């Protein structure tokens, strides 16, 4: 699996055995467990949720928020490992976990889901909380919250509000990506542990880590913890792939199945001890059965529109190796971007190492026939790229246009306008004439005002004289 889209699992349950750090490995302290919890492979006490991509503790296959729950129903293994009966514990009568019934089962609470859907529709379309025109504004606000995927939608005084999450069908910030399906068998026994520590710290104290994990498994001398590999993850986390080998008294050995080891790690007391070592997530690295893949593809994840899910299946670039997974929210998109960037850096690092090794290996040798063919092919590709009408020419043209636009943009920000001297003189002369005309007009208006005042004064005197005569 190229990318692990799982969220860190939260602490669930209480510890049934005490764990005391005993120095070493800086956080990977040894833990002491009671005899009753010694790698018994009983069913984990925290079963998680049953919804598709449901709970954060569903990490059976490492595709993000899990594909459901894992029910540890393996039998015939507790006595083999818990009481040290040796390799006989891994007999052929062991029952694999019933993942098909538990991992991919949908919730059966149809009435609750129906009521939830009705309440959501009421909150978005016809709330009756206030009983006036303000309910229409409340409906728009609830719609905005549903689109964003957060908040509470109040719609009725007698019914609790609807909780809007990013999984609700109306949330807009959703997309569907693709993840690589693991190809390892259950018999390979590979289990992934994600540590909240840097890879350098893990590598420098790898032996202490192995010893601490062995003590978590009960310290059984017939069990050996092996590290398959480590990988750097974003946010200073490290992925460690381990497997456990059990040796029988007659000298033969066999790997503990991945589902069995994972079921043991998922027990509440064991998970607590792993968390004290810095483990934030555990998952199996096993392939999916055709029936599981079929059921997964037939049932869209919670909150994903069936039409979008069907289109995602059609757009799958490699249905044999890739599986569609939902991406909900900006945080998930950012996390996926970081993971892809991290993988790109790792691929580039490996490629640089291969180049150095190949250079040293071919040092001093003449060019061979296959290398000559490769050189001819590279020259042909280089010639096509350098052709005027091909990619490089178009790229150069685009780069020139971009530089030109940037240059003009910089010039526009500082440019100044200049006017011809003759035109400037004409403009000045025109403005001067307009100013003289305005001054002349103002003087005429002033003279007219004086004349009007004189007329008004004469009229007043005439009215006064006439009033005296008639009196």
C-alpha positions as a printed Julia matrix, in Angstrom:
471×3 Matrix{Float64}:
   0.0     0.0     0.0
   1.5     3.29   -1.12
  -0.41    5.59    1.16
  -1.97    4.96    4.55
  -4.95    7.25    4.89
  -5.74    6.34    8.49
  -6.42    8.77   11.26
  -4.67    8.17   14.58
  -6.72    5.92   16.73
  -7.94    7.3    20.01
  -7.52    5.63   23.35
 -10.35    3.26   24.04
 -11.03    1.17   27.1
  -8.91    1.0    30.22
  -5.67   -0.78   30.77
  -6.07   -4.24   32.28
  -2.38   -4.5    33.06
  -0.02   -1.96   34.53
   2.74   -0.56   32.36
   5.83    1.01   33.88
   8.45    2.61   31.61
  11.85    1.2    32.23
  14.21    3.54   30.48
  15.75    2.84   27.13
  14.51    3.89   23.72
  13.33    7.23   25.02
   9.68    6.44   25.35
   9.87    2.83   24.21
  10.07    1.7    27.81
   9.47   -1.91   28.7
   6.11   -2.91   30.02
   5.16   -5.59   32.46
   1.97   -7.51   31.85
   0.08  -10.08   33.8
   0.16  -13.7    32.8
  -3.45  -13.63   31.76
  -2.81  -11.08   28.97
   0.28  -12.76   27.55
  -0.41  -12.69   23.8
  -3.67  -14.59   24.18
  -5.17  -13.38   20.86
  -8.61  -13.1    22.37
 -11.19  -10.86   20.77
 -10.38   -7.15   21.2
 -12.57   -5.36   23.64
 -12.98   -2.3    21.45
 -14.89   -3.25   18.38
 -15.26    0.23   16.93
 -18.11    1.25   14.69
 -19.76   -0.77   12.01
 -20.23    1.85    9.32
 -18.31    1.87    6.09
 -15.3     4.11    6.53
 -16.85    4.63    9.93
 -14.74    4.83   13.06
 -11.25    6.03   13.69
 -10.41    2.76   15.37
 -11.14    0.68   12.29
  -7.72    0.16   10.85
  -8.03   -3.33    9.46
  -6.64   -2.53    6.05
  -5.12    0.88    6.44
  -7.39    2.81    4.08
  -8.01    5.79    6.23
 -10.82    5.75    8.66
 -11.06    2.03    8.27
 -13.41   -0.2     6.38
 -15.42   -1.2     9.38
 -14.68   -3.23   12.46
 -12.46   -6.23   12.96
 -13.82   -8.92   15.19
 -11.15  -11.11   16.65
 -12.76  -14.54   16.41
  -9.58  -16.51   15.81
  -9.57  -19.75   17.78
  -6.91  -22.31   18.54
  -4.26  -19.6    18.95
  -4.58  -18.51   22.56
  -3.25  -21.74   24.02
  -0.46  -21.94   21.46
   0.98  -18.54   22.29
  -0.43  -17.62   25.69
   0.68  -20.75   27.53
   3.73  -21.46   25.4
   2.57  -24.63   23.67
   4.69  -23.69   20.72
   3.99  -24.06   17.04
   1.01  -26.29   17.63
  -1.01  -23.15   18.27
  -0.94  -22.37   14.55
  -2.88  -25.42   13.43
  -4.93  -25.55   10.31
  -8.17  -25.4    12.24
  -7.82  -21.71   13.07
 -10.73  -19.58   11.95
  -9.94  -16.38   10.14
 -11.6   -13.22   11.22
 -15.05  -12.77    9.77
 -14.15   -9.53    8.05
 -16.82   -9.76    5.42
 -19.6    -9.71    7.98
 -18.07   -7.14   10.31
 -15.83   -4.95    8.22
 -18.25   -4.07    5.49
 -21.6    -4.28    7.26
 -23.75   -1.19    7.09
 -25.68    0.11   10.1
 -29.02   -1.61   10.54
 -30.72    1.26   12.37
 -33.03    2.18    9.5
 -35.58    4.11   11.59
 -32.87    6.26   13.16
 -31.36    7.04    9.77
 -34.79    7.85    8.37
 -35.52   10.26   11.21
 -32.11   11.84   10.78
 -32.76   12.38    7.09
 -36.21   13.86    7.76
 -34.82   16.2    10.43
 -32.03   17.3     8.11
 -34.5    18.02    5.32
 -36.68   20.01    7.73
 -33.73   22.05    8.95
 -32.66   22.89    5.39
 -36.06   23.57    3.83
 -38.83   24.29    6.34
 -37.75   25.08    9.91
 -40.6    26.01   12.27
 -38.57   27.37   15.15
 -39.76   31.0    15.16
 -43.01   30.84   13.22
 -42.42   33.92   11.07
 -40.33   35.12    8.15
 -37.16   34.6    10.18
 -37.49   30.85    9.6
 -36.58   31.42    5.95
 -33.35   33.12    7.04
 -32.69   30.25    9.46
 -33.16   27.75    6.61
 -30.53   29.55    4.53
 -28.17   29.57    7.49
 -28.69   25.83    7.99
 -28.0    25.25    4.32
 -24.75   27.17    4.6
 -23.73   25.1     7.62
 -24.6    21.87    5.81
 -22.56   22.9     2.77
 -19.61   23.73    5.0
 -20.03   20.57    7.07
 -20.1    21.99   10.58
 -22.5    23.47   13.1
 -26.0    22.73   14.37
 -29.24   23.1    12.48
 -32.13   24.29   14.66
 -35.56   23.72   13.12
 -38.07   22.85   15.88
 -38.52   23.78   19.52
 -39.43   20.23   20.53
 -36.72   18.35   18.57
 -32.96   18.6    19.17
 -30.95   20.32   16.44
 -29.29   18.43   13.62
 -25.53   18.01   13.89
 -23.91   18.92   10.57
 -20.68   17.02    9.93
 -18.54   16.71    6.85
 -20.07   13.29    6.25
 -23.53   14.75    5.63
 -24.72   14.39    2.0
 -24.85   18.16    1.42
 -21.24   18.93    2.36
 -19.45   20.4    -0.66
 -15.85   19.78    0.38
 -15.59   16.19   -0.81
 -13.65   14.35   -3.45
 -12.66   10.8    -4.32
  -9.05    9.72   -4.68
  -7.33    6.39   -5.19
  -5.1     4.3    -2.97
  -2.98    1.27   -3.74
  -4.41   -2.02   -2.56
  -1.98   -4.1    -0.48
  -0.82   -7.32   -2.11
   0.53   -9.14    0.94
  -1.05  -12.34    2.19
  -2.34  -12.82    5.69
   0.31  -15.51    6.14
   3.04  -12.91    5.64
   2.08  -11.5     9.04
   2.85   -7.88    8.22
   1.44   -5.33   10.68
   2.02   -1.59   10.39
   2.69    0.5    13.49
   2.75    4.28   13.13
   4.94    5.98   15.74
   4.77    9.63   16.67
   8.55    9.84   16.39
  11.07   10.72   13.71
  12.61    8.0    11.59
  16.12    8.84   12.78
  15.04    8.22   16.36
  13.39    4.93   15.41
  16.43    3.68   13.5
  18.92    4.69   16.18
  17.03    2.76   18.85
  15.52   -0.02   16.79
  16.82   -2.78   19.07
  15.16   -1.22   22.11
  11.95   -0.98   20.1
  12.07   -4.68   19.24
  12.67   -5.59   22.88
   9.79   -3.39   24.03
   7.4    -4.94   21.5
   8.52   -8.41   22.59
   7.62   -7.57   26.18
   4.24   -6.27   25.01
   3.71   -9.72   23.5
   4.28  -11.29   26.9
   8.02  -11.96   26.65
   7.43  -15.47   25.24
  10.79  -16.98   24.24
   9.25  -18.82   21.3
   8.27  -15.49   19.7
  10.62  -13.21   17.79
   9.76   -9.68   16.67
  11.24   -8.66   13.32
  11.23   -5.29   11.57
  10.38   -5.53    7.88
  11.04   -1.88    7.15
  10.57    1.73    8.18
   9.29    4.74    6.29
   9.12    8.44    7.06
   5.66    9.98    7.22
   4.64   13.66    7.35
   4.46   15.57   10.62
   7.51   13.77   12.09
   5.86   10.36   12.14
   7.34    7.01   11.17
   5.77    3.86    9.8
   7.3     0.61   11.07
   6.3    -2.71    9.46
   6.83   -5.71   11.74
   6.1    -9.43   11.79
   6.31  -12.01   14.55
   7.82  -15.48   14.1
   6.98  -18.38   16.42
   9.42  -21.26   16.73
   8.28  -24.77   17.6
  10.29  -27.24   19.74
  11.23  -29.31   16.68
  12.99  -26.33   15.1
  10.4   -25.24   12.55
   8.99  -21.74   12.54
   6.06  -19.87   11.13
   4.94  -16.27   10.97
   1.99  -15.23   13.08
  -0.87  -14.26   10.7
  -1.34  -10.53   10.34
  -5.0   -10.59   11.39
  -4.14  -12.55   14.52
  -1.34  -10.19   15.53
  -3.52   -7.17   14.8
  -6.36   -8.56   16.91
  -3.94   -8.94   19.81
  -2.69   -5.35   19.4
  -6.26   -4.06   19.37
  -7.04   -5.33   22.86
  -7.56   -2.45   25.26
  -4.69   -3.24   27.63
  -2.26   -3.99   24.79
  -3.26   -0.84   22.91
  -2.55    1.22   26.02
   0.94   -0.26   26.25
   1.55    0.48   22.57
   0.42    4.06   23.04
   2.96    4.43   25.84
   5.58    3.39   23.29
   4.42    6.15   20.95
   2.16    4.11   18.65
  -0.69    6.2    17.23
  -2.07    3.73   14.69
  -1.88    0.02   13.91
  -3.18   -1.82   10.86
  -2.7    -5.02    8.93
  -1.1    -5.05    5.52
  -3.13   -7.75    3.82
  -4.87   -7.9     0.49
  -8.63   -7.66    0.13
 -10.61  -10.62   -1.09
 -12.64  -10.23   -4.32
 -15.85  -10.4    -2.27
 -14.67   -7.61    0.01
 -13.66   -5.44   -2.93
 -16.99   -6.04   -4.63
 -18.97   -5.13   -1.54
 -16.84   -2.05   -0.95
 -17.38   -0.79   -4.48
 -21.1    -1.48   -4.42
 -21.73    0.58   -1.28
 -20.79    4.28   -1.48
 -19.17    5.66    1.69
 -21.22    7.74    4.09
 -21.98   11.17    2.66
 -20.68   10.4    -0.85
 -23.2    10.72   -3.65
 -23.77    7.4    -5.46
 -23.36    9.11   -8.83
 -19.94   10.47   -7.83
 -18.96    7.05   -6.49
 -19.97    5.36   -9.76
 -18.0     7.93  -11.75
 -14.98    7.36   -9.51
 -15.11    3.65  -10.3
 -15.27    4.43  -14.02
 -12.32    6.86  -13.8
 -10.14    4.39  -11.86
  -6.85    4.31  -13.83
  -6.03    0.76  -12.66
  -8.9    -1.15  -11.11
  -6.63   -4.13  -10.4
  -4.26   -2.18   -8.15
  -6.11    0.95   -7.06
  -9.26    1.4    -5.03
 -11.32    4.62   -4.68
 -11.32    6.25   -1.26
 -13.21    9.38   -0.16
 -11.43   12.6     0.77
 -13.58   14.72    3.05
 -12.51   18.17    4.17
  -9.45   20.31    3.62
  -7.46   18.56    6.34
  -7.72   15.23    4.57
  -6.75   16.83    1.28
  -3.73   18.5     2.9
  -2.72   15.25    4.6
  -2.92   13.35    1.32
  -0.87   16.05   -0.38
   1.8    15.76    2.31
   1.88   11.98    1.98
   2.25   12.17   -1.79
   4.99   14.77   -1.48
   6.77   12.54    1.03
   6.53    9.55   -1.3
   7.85   11.62   -4.2
  10.88   12.62   -2.14
  11.5     8.98   -1.18
  11.28    7.85   -4.81
  13.72   10.57   -5.84
  16.12    9.53   -3.08
  16.02    5.9    -4.19
  16.54    6.95   -7.8
  19.6     9.03   -6.86
  21.1     6.01   -5.06
  20.45    3.76   -8.08
  22.12    6.3   -10.37
  25.25    6.39   -8.19
  25.43    2.6    -8.05
  24.98    2.28  -11.79
  27.72    4.83  -12.43
  30.14    2.93  -10.19
  29.16   -0.41  -11.7
  29.71    0.75  -15.29
  32.87    2.7   -14.55
  35.66    1.69  -16.94
  33.46   -0.37  -19.27
  32.84    0.41  -22.92
  29.35    1.28  -24.14
  27.33   -1.89  -24.59
  24.7    -2.62  -27.21
  21.7    -2.02  -24.98
  23.23    1.24  -23.74
  23.77    2.34  -27.33
  20.11    1.66  -28.11
  19.09    3.63  -25.05
  21.32    6.53  -26.13
  19.73    6.56  -29.58
  16.27    6.6   -28.06
  17.2     9.45  -25.72
  18.69   11.44  -28.61
  15.49   10.92  -30.59
  13.36   12.12  -27.7
  15.67   15.09  -27.15
  15.42   16.0   -30.84
  11.63   15.87  -30.73
  11.56   18.07  -27.66
  13.92   20.6   -29.24
  11.95   20.83  -32.49
  10.6    24.38  -33.04
   6.97   23.26  -33.2
   7.18   20.72  -30.39
   6.98   20.94  -26.64
  10.18   22.81  -25.87
   9.52   25.47  -28.47
   6.02   26.01  -27.15
   7.31   26.17  -23.62
   9.9    28.77  -24.61
   7.2    30.81  -26.32
   5.01   30.66  -23.26
   7.93   31.63  -21.03
   8.68   34.61  -23.28
   5.07   35.77  -23.07
   5.1    35.41  -19.31
   8.31   37.41  -19.0
   6.85   40.08  -21.31
   3.7    40.35  -19.23
   5.72   40.56  -16.04
   7.91   43.27  -17.6
   4.95   45.29  -18.81
   3.27   44.86  -15.45
   6.33   46.26  -13.7
   6.52   49.15  -16.18
   2.86   50.0   -15.74
   3.28   50.23  -12.01
   5.97   52.91  -12.41
   5.17   54.52  -15.81
   4.58   58.3   -16.22
   2.67   60.09  -18.96
   4.45   62.76  -21.04
   2.7    65.38  -23.29
   4.17   66.99  -26.36
   5.34   70.59  -25.77
   3.27   72.11  -28.61
   0.17   70.28  -27.44
   0.86   71.44  -23.9
   1.06   75.06  -25.08
  -2.22   74.7   -26.93
  -3.88   73.24  -23.84
  -2.55   76.09  -21.72
  -3.77   78.66  -24.25
  -7.21   77.07  -24.36
  -7.48   76.96  -20.59
  -6.32   80.59  -20.42
  -9.02   81.67  -22.86
 -11.62   79.79  -20.86
 -10.4    81.47  -17.7
 -10.59   84.92  -19.34
 -14.09   84.14  -20.6
 -15.17   83.1   -17.14
 -13.68   86.29  -15.64
 -15.52   88.45  -18.2
 -18.76   86.59  -17.5
 -18.29   87.09  -13.78
 -17.78   90.85  -14.25
 -20.97   91.07  -16.35
 -22.9    89.24  -13.66
 -21.55   91.63  -11.02
 -22.6    94.7   -13.11
 -26.06   93.2   -13.58
 -26.35   92.64   -9.85
 -25.46   96.3    -9.2
 -28.07   97.42  -11.71
 -30.68   95.16  -10.08
 -29.9    96.6    -6.68
 -30.22  100.13   -8.03
 -33.59   99.3    -9.58
 -34.79   97.78   -6.33
 -33.69  100.88   -4.42
 -35.52  103.18   -6.85
 -38.67  101.14   -6.58
 -38.59  101.3    -2.81
 -38.23  105.12   -2.82
 -41.11  105.54   -5.3
 -43.41  103.39   -3.18
 -42.5   105.44   -0.08
 -43.22  108.82   -1.8
 -46.54  107.63   -3.13
 -47.51  106.33    0.29
 -46.84  109.77    1.79
 -48.92  111.6    -0.82
 -51.96  109.43   -0.33
 -51.72  109.59    3.38
